[in-house]
């Protein structure tokens, strides 16, 4: 799969012969595991485009305000990717709070039936995630392996 990381421009073309997969989930630089690379490695034989918000040049000193161009570009890139993706993989690292991931799940739960979620035991709001998945018909995986298998089956 071709990988496009934020903030690189992407175009919704189908030259790849595959789908666009957005990786929504825990980042919290320095806290969350780099699950995006782990998933990308597992999908390397598939066709399509991975839209990865984990930015190589992220600077945690950036003010998270609308007037900060780098920050605003990041958030707008992520929202556009969520809107245009054919499939969204959502992962909650149990060692994080992941407020942005929770927000993204809430924003798109009722709009996108193509979200695959993995929220392991120990995540502080697992009950909320489980209930939202059930209510809005999202696939809610019980293990990392099931998460990967489910994503592969849809690409």
C-alpha positions as CSV (number, residue, x, y, z in Angstrom):
1,X,0.0,0.0,0.0
2,X,1.1,3.5,-0.6
3,X,1.4,5.6,2.6
4,X,0.7,9.3,2.7
5,X,1.5,11.0,6.0
6,X,0.2,14.4,7.2
7,X,0.5,17.1,6.0
8,X,1.3,15.8,2.5
9,X,-1.4,16.5,-0.1
10,X,-3.4,13.5,-1.3
11,X,-5.9,13.2,-4.1
12,X,-8.8,10.8,-4.1
13,X,-7.8,9.0,-7.2
14,X,-8.2,5.3,-7.9
15,X,-4.9,4.7,-9.8
16,X,-3.8,2.4,-7.0
17,X,-6.7,0.1,-7.7
18,X,-7.6,0.1,-4.0
19,X,-9.3,1.9,-1.2
20,X,-8.2,4.8,1.0
21,X,-7.7,3.8,4.6
22,X,-7.4,6.5,7.3
23,X,-5.6,5.5,10.5
24,X,-7.6,7.2,13.3
25,X,-6.3,6.5,16.8
26,X,-3.9,7.1,19.6
27,X,-0.8,9.0,18.9
28,X,0.0,11.2,22.0
29,X,3.6,11.5,20.9
30,X,5.8,9.6,23.3
31,X,3.0,7.7,25.0
32,X,1.2,5.6,22.4
33,X,2.9,2.8,20.6
34,X,3.5,3.5,16.9
35,X,0.6,1.2,15.9
36,X,0.3,3.0,12.6
37,X,3.7,1.5,11.4
38,X,2.7,-1.9,12.8
39,X,-0.6,-1.9,10.9
40,X,1.1,-0.5,7.7
41,X,3.6,-3.4,7.8
42,X,0.8,-5.9,8.2
43,X,-1.0,-4.4,5.1
44,X,2.0,-3.9,2.8
45,X,0.8,-6.6,0.4
46,X,-2.6,-4.9,-0.1
47,X,-3.5,-2.4,-2.7
48,X,-4.6,1.1,-1.9
49,X,-3.6,4.2,0.0
50,X,-3.0,4.6,3.8
51,X,-3.6,8.1,5.1
52,X,-1.5,8.3,8.2
53,X,-1.8,11.3,10.5
54,X,1.3,10.4,12.5
55,X,3.6,13.2,11.3
56,X,7.4,12.8,11.1
57,X,8.0,16.5,11.8
58,X,5.5,17.0,14.6
59,X,6.6,19.7,17.1
60,X,4.9,19.4,20.5
61,X,5.8,23.0,21.2
62,X,3.3,24.2,18.6
63,X,0.4,26.0,20.1
64,X,-2.8,24.0,19.5
65,X,-4.7,27.1,18.3
66,X,-6.5,27.9,15.1
67,X,-4.1,30.7,14.5
68,X,-1.1,28.3,14.4
69,X,-0.8,27.4,10.7
70,X,1.1,24.1,11.2
71,X,-1.5,22.9,13.8
72,X,-4.5,24.1,11.8
73,X,-3.1,22.3,8.6
74,X,-2.7,19.1,10.6
75,X,-6.2,19.1,12.0
76,X,-7.7,20.1,8.6
77,X,-5.7,17.3,6.9
78,X,-7.1,14.8,9.4
79,X,-10.7,15.9,9.0
80,X,-10.5,15.8,5.2
81,X,-8.9,12.4,5.4
82,X,-11.7,11.1,7.6
83,X,-14.3,12.5,5.3
84,X,-12.8,11.1,2.1
85,X,-11.5,7.7,3.3
86,X,-13.3,4.6,2.1
87,X,-12.4,2.8,5.4
88,X,-11.4,4.1,8.8
89,X,-9.3,2.0,11.3
90,X,-9.7,3.3,14.8
91,X,-7.3,2.1,17.5
92,X,-7.4,3.2,21.2
93,X,-4.1,2.5,23.0
94,X,-5.0,1.5,26.6
95,X,-2.1,3.6,28.0
96,X,-3.5,6.9,26.6
97,X,-6.5,9.1,27.0
98,X,-6.8,9.8,23.2
99,X,-9.3,12.7,23.4
100,X,-8.9,13.4,19.7
101,X,-9.6,9.8,18.8
102,X,-12.8,9.9,20.9
103,X,-13.8,13.1,19.2
104,X,-13.2,11.6,15.8
105,X,-15.2,8.5,16.7
106,X,-18.1,10.7,17.8
107,X,-18.0,12.9,14.8
108,X,-18.1,10.1,12.3
109,X,-19.8,7.2,14.1
110,X,-23.2,7.9,12.7
111,X,-21.9,9.1,9.3
112,X,-19.6,6.3,8.3
113,X,-20.5,2.7,8.5
114,X,-17.1,1.8,7.4
115,X,-15.2,2.2,10.7
116,X,-13.3,-0.7,12.2
117,X,-12.5,-0.2,15.9
118,X,-10.2,-1.9,18.3
119,X,-10.4,-0.7,21.9
120,X,-8.6,-3.1,24.2
121,X,-9.4,-3.8,27.8
122,X,-7.9,-1.2,30.1
123,X,-8.8,1.9,27.9
124,X,-10.3,4.3,30.3
125,X,-13.5,4.9,28.2
126,X,-13.9,1.4,26.7
127,X,-17.5,1.2,27.8
128,X,-18.4,4.4,25.9
129,X,-16.6,3.1,22.8
130,X,-18.3,-0.3,23.0
131,X,-21.7,1.2,23.3
132,X,-21.1,3.7,20.5
133,X,-19.9,0.8,18.2
134,X,-23.0,-1.3,19.0
135,X,-25.4,1.6,18.5
136,X,-23.9,2.8,15.2
137,X,-23.1,-0.6,13.7
138,X,-19.3,-0.2,13.8
139,X,-17.2,-3.3,13.8
140,X,-15.6,-3.6,17.3
141,X,-12.7,-6.0,17.3
142,X,-11.7,-7.9,20.4
143,X,-8.0,-8.3,19.6
144,X,-5.2,-6.8,17.5
145,X,-5.2,-9.8,15.2
146,X,-8.9,-9.6,14.6
147,X,-8.5,-5.9,13.9
148,X,-5.9,-6.6,11.2
149,X,-7.9,-9.5,9.7
150,X,-11.0,-7.3,9.5
151,X,-9.2,-4.5,7.8
152,X,-7.5,-6.8,5.3
153,X,-10.9,-8.4,4.5
154,X,-12.3,-5.0,3.5
155,X,-9.4,-3.7,1.4
